[in-house]
Amino acid sequence: MAPKEWTVLNPAGSRRLVVTKHLPGTRSLDILTAADSSVEICQSSDVLTPDEIAARIGDTCDGAIGQLTEDWNADLFAKLSAAGGTAFSNYAVGYNNVDVAGATAAGIPVGNTPGVLTETTAEMAISLTFSAGRRVVEGDRFMRGGQYE
C-alpha cells in the first residue's frame, strides 16, 4: 500500500484531528483551526483501509472525521481511544460503516450528519418524475440519433 499525501492545516494547533477525505468548502476547517486544532486531511480519493487510518492516527490524536466508504471497526476505535481521541464524526447521513458498539466500548462518541440529503432526495424524486412524464431520455436519444426533422 503506497503512502497517501496529507495536508496539514495549523500544524502548531494544540489538538490533532485526522480527516480522511477533503471536505467541501472551508467553513468546517476554519472552525477547527480557529479552535486551535491541527487538521490533517488525506488528499487521496482512494478509500483508506483501517490500517492506513490507524497509522495516521498514530500515538496522539484527539478526534477524527471519516467517510461512509471506510470501515470504522472496533480495532480502529480502540486505536483512536488509545491515542487520546475523544470523538469521531462520520461525514455521511448513515453510519452502517461504523461499529457503534466498538466505538461505545472504546468510549468514543460517534456523530453523523442526518437530514442533510432530505431536500435533495425530494428534488431528485420530483425531477425524475417530470423526466419520465415528459419522456426526456427518449427525446434525447431521438435528437442525438438525428431522427428529428
VENPESUL-V697252 format. One record per run of one state. SS is the DSSP state (H for helix, E for strand, L for the rest). FROM is the first residue (numbers start at 1). TO is the last residue. If there is no record, write none. Layout:
SS & FROM & TO
SS & FROM & TO
//
This chain:
L & 1 & 5
E & 6 & 9
L & 10 & 14
E & 15 & 19
L & 20 & 26
H & 27 & 34
L & 35 & 36
E & 37 & 42
L & 43 & 49
H & 50 & 57
L & 58 & 62
E & 63 & 67
L & 68 & 71
E & 72 & 72
L & 73 & 73
H & 74 & 82
L & 83 & 86
E & 87 & 91
L & 92 & 97
E & 98 & 98
L & 99 & 99
H & 100 & 105
L & 106 & 108
E & 109 & 111
L & 112 & 117
H & 118 & 133
L & 134 & 135
H & 136 & 144
L & 145 & 149
//
